[in-house]
């Protein structure tokens, strides 16, 4: 199984097969408009513009499960991303990434790359430990802007926690694009 076996819903409510991204390196990110990590949209867009012609795709999935930091409807989210950050990569329909209503793609991503979230995440670890202690030591997505890197074959390579910026993973992505 790979991400190419899944379909997702666009912000317009259409189904999109992730098989459409076969042969591309994909960075999948759960995003939010009212989060301390929201400025990462700028780095994600820069990474996308620099590398999309080399085979990089970035897919943003709005999620309101962390501090209610993505309260808007899909159309509002699209407007926010475009107006504030000039986002041109696909920002898809709003989903849940954890729990019984988690999108099947995210259930798969979490199982393939459970992460190594711990004290090295600094203040974010302290925040999650205080507000969602049940998430510590699980494969759950811990916060907004968690990133999953997927190879051209659709297999999950690695998970990056929210504190890791797009700039910090650019070299690894570039290696996959060469």
Secondary structure, DSSP 8 states (H G I E B T S, - for coil): --GGG-EEE-TTS-EEEGGGGTTSEEEEEEE-SSSTTTTHHHHHHHHHHHHGGGTEEEEEEEE-TTTT---S-HHHHHHHHHHHH---SEEEEEE--SSTT--HHHHHHHHH-----SGGGTHHHHHHHHH-GGGTTSSS--STT-EEEE-TTS-EEEEE-TTS-HHHHHHHHHHHH-
